[in-house]
Structures are given as structure tokens and as C-alpha cells.
Amino acid sequence: MPRLPYLSREDLPEDKRHVYDRIASTRSVDASVAEIPRVFKLVLNSPDAAQAVAALGEHVRFGSALDPAARETAILSTAREMNSQYEWTHHEPIARRVGVRAQVIEAIRVGRGPTGLTGREAVFAQAAREMVTGSGLTDRTFQAVERLLGLALAVELIVLIGYYSMLGRVMDALGIELEPGVEPGLPEDS
């Protein structure tokens, strides 16, 4: 149960509605309606925080030069490591659309990733695992990420994992729920 109300555009003061509009322009769940994901409906209880969170999210999702399959592999791995049902459920279809192989999605979903993944996929899953469950990246994993992506994109991947880790913690703390009628994608015993 959410700890705060899910806000609509009309719930915001007039001078903060631009925050909702910006989020809706990049993340509408339905192109015909300016409807935003529930995570932002909760964070909008602080419009200024929502604006900052959305801006970073907009960069890591839409502005980064990271390959979309690498991005979504890292997001799914982060969601799995955090047992973030909401993030997993919303990103699994995106991962499929951008070409993440079904075997990769299933290995991560059941907690086998990075075992059984190709070298590249395993590195992204391992980076997420280490950042979520440890205190950062081991030298070995960082070197593998840098070798695969180069320095600038290695930083992009690390920021992406950090962003989704933060978002997962925010959603847990605020008690986010899946939208009505949306089936969870992670096993219930996660």
C-alpha cells in the first residue's frame, strides 16, 4: 500500500504542473493520454525532487549512448538484485523490444545471471549485482566494463545502475504498487 497519494497533474500547484508535463512527454504509459508511471506519481509529492529524479532518468534512458540491449540488461539485473517487482515488470517488455534475448531475461529473472550468459551480458549483470549487493565494483568487473564500453560509457552504465538502485529504494520506501491489472513479472517468493 502506498504511503503517499498517487498525484495527478491537477493535484499539483499551477506553478509545478510543468514538472508533470515534462515527465509525461517522455514517459507516458499511453500516448493518447498524458498518464505517467506510478513511481513518478508518488515522487511528485515533492515536485522539485520529481523534477531532478526525472531529469537523471531521462538521461540514462533516452540520452545515453549506451546500447539499448545493454541498458535494459543492466536495468533488469538491478531490478532483480533489488527484488523490484515494479521495475522488473515495466522493463521486461522494453528489454524484449530492444532485443535482449529471452534466455538472458529468464536467467536474470530466476536469479542465475550472470551464470549462463554470454561474456558481454554477464558483465552487465555482474556489474549490477556488485553495485546493488556490495560496495561498488570489483577492479576485475570495472576493467571488464571499461574494456567492453570505453571509459565514458562505463561511467554511463555505472550511473544507470546507480539510478535504478536509487529508484528501487524510493519505490520500496514509498510502498509503490503495480497498476491494477498488471501481472507481476518476478517470482512472488523473490
GUSE-475556 format. One record per residue (C-alpha): x, y, z. Coordinates in steps of 0.5 Angstrom, whole numbers, plus 500, padded with zeros to 3 digits. Layout:
<pts>
XYZ...
</pts>
This chain:
<pts>
500500500503507498505511504503518500498519495499518487498525485496527478497534474491537477494536484500540483500547484500551478507553478509546479505543473511544468514538472509533471508535463516534462515527465509526461513528455518523456514517460507517458504510459499511454501516448494518448493521455499525459499519464505518468508512471506511479513512481513519479506520481509518488515522488511528485509529493516533492515536485523539486525532488521529482524534477531532479530525479526525472532529469537524471532518469531522462539522461540515463534512459534517453540521453546516454550513448549506452547501447539499449540492450546493455542499458536494459540488461543492467536495469533488469539486473539492478531490479533483480538484485533489489527485488524491485518488482515495479522496476522489473515489471516495467522494464522487462517488456522494454528489454525484449523490445530492444533485443535483450535475449529471452535467455538473458532475461530469464537467467536474471529473473531467476537469479542465475545471472551473470552465470550462463550469460555471454561475456558482455551480458555477464559483465553488466549483470555482475556490475549491477550485482556488485554495486547493489549488494556490495560497496561498489565495483571490484577492480576486475569488474571495473576493468571489464566494464571499461574494456567493453565500453570505454571510460565515458560509457563505463561512467554512464553504466555506473550512473545508470545502475546507481540511478536505478538503485536509488529509484528502487530504494525510493519506491520501497520507502514510499510503498509503491504498488504495481498499477491495477491489472499489471501482473508482476514479473518477478517470482513472488518469493523474491
</pts>
